[in-house]
């Protein structure tokens, strides 16, 4: 059934139908035109005035020929030559009532011609040897009939061609449209659709081209997304590298200048340096891994652990670091009884970003409050501080907060920021 439908809508089938229609129209037109032409010819040839007029014109032409050639009535060969070229009429020439020439008998008059009498209605011709009477028997309708036939044939053929051209004009226009749209696609404009008309082979081709266009556009979109994901990941991780690097430099400087009060504190600094160095190595390895693997999404591992296990050591380190940088801190912890879903690597990077933002934008004299928060289906922490006066927003690229939001979304958590009135508050909630 499907094959039959395809054949009905095919270009070949449509062309056959078009040719059949054009042939019917052409044949009908021929019949009508020929019939009308025949009626007109009959009206002419049956009109006595028309016949007389044509006879007169014929006689004038013959007289001009006789005068030019200086013919006599006996110049039979030249009269035959002229008659052969003016076959639409037969002529008889009489002199003194005697038949001297008949174009119907170019080889010579029969013996019976001696008794033929000259009919009435003759026309006088002047020959070199005197005057003679001309009788003309015209068949002028023959030329007209042939002319009508030729005209009708040409007209019907023209109608046939016009019908065929009109029928394929739409197809030709459609091919031109497809050619234009393909040229547009060649420029890289993949948002321009391919027009699909009908159900024939051209429509099938157009649909396949449009499907290919959509596939290329979707591929470009995915590649753009992948590129943007790469860019965002590299930018974010590069940004996140700065905080542990800064911490590493600070602890190294403190060791170099012997800013420690005991050997125990010295080893604490060394452990922190080692921890930050491993963190940086892990992040740089991750960047290289993603660059080589070509994965679209950054891979990470989620753990379902108690809130205290997730936050305690990180908050302690954060509080110690801020204190060393001259910030006053207040940590208020009320641990949730329910475990939460977190990625340890993301959590470290989030807190590093928060510490980095506090260093840049928090007022050192103001109190930095760190406290745990909880609702029905999530638990996390909140950090509040006072912004520095006269701080320009342009000093911040916003990469840190974007990274935090991105990582929280990946973990299925929430990030809420409030920066009104010179204060800064960020609240991070993780799924229970």
TINU-618659 format. One record per residue (C-alpha): x, y negated, z negated. Coordinates in steps of 0.05 Angstrom, whole numbers, plus 5000, padded with zeros to 4 digits. Example, Ala and Ser with C-alpha at 12.3 -4.5 7.8 and 13.67 -1.06 7.14 Angstrom:
BEGIN
524650904844/527350214857/
***
This chain:
BEGIN
500050005000/505749534982/509349695048/503049545087/502248875052/509448705067/508548875140/502348445145/506047845116/512547975154/515347475204/514747995261/507348115247/505947365243/509647255308/505547795343/499047465317/501546785340/503347035410/496547385416/492846755396/497046325443/495646825501/488046805487/488046045485/492246005548/487846505586/481446155565/484345475584/486445755652/479446015666/476145355647/481144915685/481145355747/473545385749/473144625741/478444525795/474944985844/468444615835/471943955849/475344235911/468844505938/465543835928/471043515969/471444006027/463944026034/463643276040/463243056113/466442386099/472442726066/473243206126/472842636176/477942236137/482842816135/481742956210/483242236225/489642246184/491742896218/490542586287/494541956268/500442386247/500142776312/499842146353/505941866317/509642506333/507642476406/509841766412/516441876377/518242486419/515142196483/511342846493/507143046552/501243526548/505544066578/510944036522/508144666490/514344856449/514644186413/507144206400/507944906371/513644666327/509344106299/503244566289/507445076250/509144526200/501944276196/498444926187/492544646148/489044516214/488444816284/488344356344/485944386416/487943896470/483443776531/484843366592/479343206638/475043726603/480144286614/483444626554/491044546561/493444726491/490845126432/495245206369/491845876356/495246136419/502345886414/504746386467/499746136518/492346086531/488446716548/485146786615/478346666585/480345976563/479145696632/471745726619/471845396551/468244736548/470644156507/466244046444/463743366425/467242926374/474242926404/479542396391/483742076445/491242196445/496141826489/501542276520/507242086566/503242346624/496642036607/490842096557/487942736529/482542936480/484143246413/479743716373/481643846300/479244446259/481844306189/482344786130/484144246080/481244616021/486845126022/492144645997/487344395944/485745105922/493145265916/494244605878/488644755830/491445455818/498545195805/495944635761/491645105720/497445595712/502245045690/497044745642/495445425611/502845585604/503844905571/498145065523/501445745509/508145405493/504944855450/500945375411/507145795398/511345175379/505844925333/505445605301/512945665287/513744935270/511945065198/517045625195/522245185227/520844625177/521245125120/528045375146/530344655149/527944545078/531645165054/537944925089/537444245054/536244564986/542145044996/546644455012/544244134947/546144764910/552944754942/554244094908/553244434840/546244144827/543344784798/537244434768/534344334838/529444914851/528845304916/521945234947/518345894956/512745895008/508746485032/510247225027/514747365087/522147515091/523946785085/519846725021/523347344994/530147045012/528146384979/525946734916/532547124913/536346474923/532346144867/533546734821/540946684836/540745944822/537346074755/542546614739/548246134755/545045584714/544046054655/551246294662/553645574662/549245434601/552146024564/559145824583/557845114559/555145384494/561145834487/565845264502/562144824452/562445384401/569845464412/570844714407/566744674343/570245274312/577245024329/575544314307/572344564242/577945044225/583244534243/579844034198/579244554142/586644694147/588344004123/585844084051/589744714033/595744404068/595043774026/594444193963/600544603983/604543963994/602343683927/604144303887/610744353925/612343633908/610643753835/615344343833/620743963869/620243383821/619443853761/612743573742/610744163699/610644223624/612244963617/614645563655/607645833653/605045213688/610645263739/608645973757/601345743760/603445233813/607345763851/601246223851/596945653877/602045503931/601946243951/594346253951/593845633994/599145904042/595346564050/588946174061/592245764116/595146394148/588346724146/585046124180/590446064233/589946814247/582546734254/583346164304/588146584346/583647194341/577646814367/581746484422/584047164447/577747574438/573047084472/567447224422/561746734422/560446734348/565246684290/565247334252/564547324176/562847794119/557247684069/557647943998/552048003947/555447813882/553647453816/553946703817/559246653762/563847123801/562946713863/564046013833/567846053767/574946093791/573745613848/570445093803/576145153753/581345043807/577244473835/576744133767/584144223754/586043933822/581443323814/584143193745/591243193773/588942693825/586342223771/578842383775/574442473714/570143093719/564143383682/562644113696/555944383673/554945123686/548645543674/549646173713/543746513747/542047223728/540947403802/546647543850/547147113912/549347223984/555846874000/561846914046/568046814003/572046524061/566546024077/565745834003/573145673997/572945244060/566644894035/569844703968/576244484003/572044024047/568443743986/575043623949/577843284011/571742824016/572142653942/579442453950/577742004009/571241683989/569741783914/570941223864/576641483819/573941123758/567041423764/565042103737/564742693785/559143143761/559143873781/553344293758/549644923777/542444893804/537145433816/530145523844/525646113857/529346423915/536246103913/541845863868/547945433878/551244793855/550844033860/556243513861/554942773846/559642183848/560141443862/562741203928/568340703933/566439983942/567439674011/568440354042/567240344116/563040904145/567440884207/573141164167/569641834167/568942284227/563542694193/566943344212/567343574139/559843524127/558343834195/562744424177/559344504110/552444494142/554544984196/557445484146/551445424100/546745574159/550846184178/550246444107/542746314107/543345764054/541345024051/545344384048/542043744024/545743074023/543642413992/548041804002/543341233983/545240653937/552740753937/552041443907/553642103939/550142753921/550643423956/546744043937/548444733964/543645313953/545046043970/540046613980/538747053920/
***
